[in-house]
């Protein structure tokens, strides 16, 4: 078996994910050092870089699957004009564990790609260019008081409902000078409830600023949420980059979360949030 890190069209819900049918997903949120570029052909390419990050998923594949992916990526062992080159890289997860895996970096044919994909995430890049943007708020953005203070509340008036993000858990695992901040972690037996807004592209810059994307506190990601009406929708949300031991939120911040949750979330889930706040010291 082979470990492979995928960052483009092989990722979950992307056009070539069928090449990974039956493969074991080892890490849903993984990253490597590198810089991501748009080839303008419907797929990205990664170039090696010692500081920036590329986000993706880690899988375990058979020799047969790996050979098929080699062909997809235009890789030949002795090729002089490959689309991609296959290399072994160090892969990290959201809690800092590492492993070695194969991935595909730029070959000679794609070396002139120069359009940088912001924040190294192909799925976010594609999602924000496709049309309707749904934003899944699970923390203080469920409440609108800071939207109003920032005079951006007009961007968050279209609430399409509430939903559950399965296989994640809610934590106050982003530590700050004024207490713990809401975050999500991978947790296979849990779920996170939240409010889903339909927002214009103009709202994204505000969210990136508020969520600390520009200072690498949180990063954007695309996940699938099960709405209360039975629909599954892909949404933009944010996950803390560095996790810490849970710390108690301020009273104001906790009130924003609980007030916002009271609009649409289940009573059981709200009570769980309240217990989590009260148990932290």
N, C-alpha and C positions, 0 to 999 in steps of 0.2 A: 504494500500500500504506500501511497505517496501523499504528503501534505502539500496543499497548494493554496496560495493566497490569491484571491480574485478581487479586482477593484472596478471592473467595467461591466461589459455586457454579459458576463457570466454570473453576476450577482443575482440574488433572489429577486424575482419579478422582472428581471431584465430579459432581453430578447434571446440570449444564448444560454439561459440558465438550464435548458434541457440537457446540455452536455453534462450537467452534474446530477442528473436524475439518479436517485438511489444513493448518492454520495452522502457521507456523514458530515454534517456541519459541526465542526469542533468549536468554533468561536463565531458568534453573530456579529460582534463589534471588535474588529481587530484593526491594527494599523502597522504600517512600516514607514521607515524614512524614505522620502522620495518627493518628487514634484510631478503633479498631474497636468496633462495638456489635452486639449480638444483637437483631434486630428481633422475635424470637419468632414469626417466620413461616417459619422454615427457611432463612433467609439472613441475612447480615450487612449492615451499612451502615457506611461510613466518614465520619467528620467531620474537617474540616481541623484540624490541630494542628501546632505548630512544633517540638515536641520528641519526642513519641512516634512509634513506627514501626508500619507495617502491612506484613506480609510477603505475598508472592505471586509471580507469574510474569509474564514479559514476552513477548508474542507479536506477530507481524506478521500482520495480517489484511487481507482485501480490503474494498473498499467495500461489497460485498454482505453480507459477514459482519458488518461494523460496523453496517449498517442493521438486520440481524436482532437484534444484541445491543442496539441502541437500543430496539427494540420489547420485548425481554425485560426490560430495565431500566426500562421505563415512561418513557422519555425522549422528549420532543418539543421541537424547537428553540424553539418559541414557547409551550410548555406552562407554565401557571401553577400546576399541582398535580402536578408530576412526582414519581414515586417517587425517582428519582435525577437528578442533574445531571451532565453530561459536561464534564470539565475537563482541561486539559493540566497535567501535573505533572512534576517531576524524579524520575527513577527511578535508584536506586543498586543496584549488585551487591555481592557479598561481598568484592570486592577494591577497592571504591571508585570504579569507573568509573561514569559517569553518562550518561543520555540523556533525551530528552523523550518523553513518551507521553501517551495519553489514559487516563483512568480515570473511574469513576463515584462521585460523592460524594452525600451525603444531599440529597434534595429535600424539599419542604415536607411531603409525606405521611409521611416517616420521621424527621422532625426530632426527634420526642419519644422516640426510642429512647435508653434510659439504661443498659442492662445492658452493662457494659464486657467485652470479650473480652480476657482476659489475654495479654500479650505480642504482641498484634496478629496472631495466626495462627489463622485460621478452621479449618484442617485439624486442628491440634493440639487446639483447643477441641472440635471435633466428636468426634475420636477418643477423647478421655478421657471422653466421656459415653456412648459406644456400648456398652461391655461389656468383653470381654477386652482386656487391655493387654499387648502384647508389646514388650519393651525390647531393642534391639540394642546390645550393649556391644562396643566395638572397642578399648578402651584398658584402663586399670587395673581397671575394673569387671568384666573377665573373671575376675579373681581375687577370692576371697571374704574375704580377710583383713580388709579395712576394713569390710566388712559386719558381721563378727563383733565388731570393736572398737566399732562403733556400736550393736551389739545390734539390728540389723535383718536379720540373715541369714535369718530365717524368711520374709522377703518374697521372697527370691531363690533359693529351693530348687528351684523348678520350672523346670528347663532343658529347653526343647523341642527344642534342637538348635543347629546352627551354620548360617551362611548367608553369602551374598556380596551385597554392595551394589555393583552395577555402575555404571560411569561416575563413580566417585569414587576418590580416592586417599588413602592414609594419610600424614600428615605430623606432625612435632613442631612445628607452626606456631603454637602458643599459648605465648608466652613468659611466664615467671613468675619470681619471685625465686629459686625452687629448680629452675631448669632448664625445658627444653621440655616441653610437655604434648601428649598425643595430640589430633589434630584430623583432620578430613576436608575435602578440597577437591574441587570439581568437576574431573574429569579423565576425558575420554571414553574413553580407551583402558585405563583401570585398573579395579581393583575392590578393595574392602575386605572382609576376612573378619571375622566376629565371632560372638559367642555370643548366642543369643536366649533371654531369660527370659520366662515369663508371670508378671506381677506384679499385686498388688492396687493399688487406687488409693492406699492408704496409703503405698506405696513411692515415689510420684511426688514428694512433698514432700522426701523424703530426697535423691532424685536431683537435684532442682532446687537444693537447698542444696549438695550435693557438686560439681555441675558449674558452680556459679557463675552460675546463671540470674538470681538475685536481684541480682547485681552486674554483670550484662551481660557476663560473660566468654564464656559459651556461650548458645545459645538452643535450645529444643526444636524438633524438626521431625518430620514423618511421611514415611517413605520406604518403598519396596517392596523387599523383600529376597528373593532366591532361595535357598530352603533346600536342603540337600543331598539331601533326599528328593524334590525336584522341585517342591514347593509354592512359590508366591509369597505372601508375607504382608506386610501393612502393619505397620510397627513404629515405635515412638517411639525417637528417638536424639537426639544433641546435636551441634551444629556450632559452632566458634569464631566469634565475631562479628567480632573484629579479627585479621587474619592478620599474622604476622611471619616473618622469616627463620628457618628451622629452627635450633633450639638443642638441645644434647645434654641428655637427661633425666638425672636423678639415678640412681644405681645401684639404689636401692630402688624407684623408680618404674618403671624399665625391667624390673626383676625381676618386679614385679607383672604387667606386661603379658605378658612371656614365659611366666611360670608359668601365667597364665590361658589364654593361647593354646595351651599344651601340652595342655590338656584335650580340645579338639575341633577345632582348626584344622589345616589341612594342613601337612605338614612343609616344603613348598616356601615357603609363605607365612610360616611362623615363621622360616625361615632368612632371608627377605627382611627381616623386622623386625629380626632380630639384626644383619644387615649395616648397616641404616640407623642403628641405635644406635651401632655401632662406627665408622662413618664420620664421625659428627658430632663436632666438637671444641668 
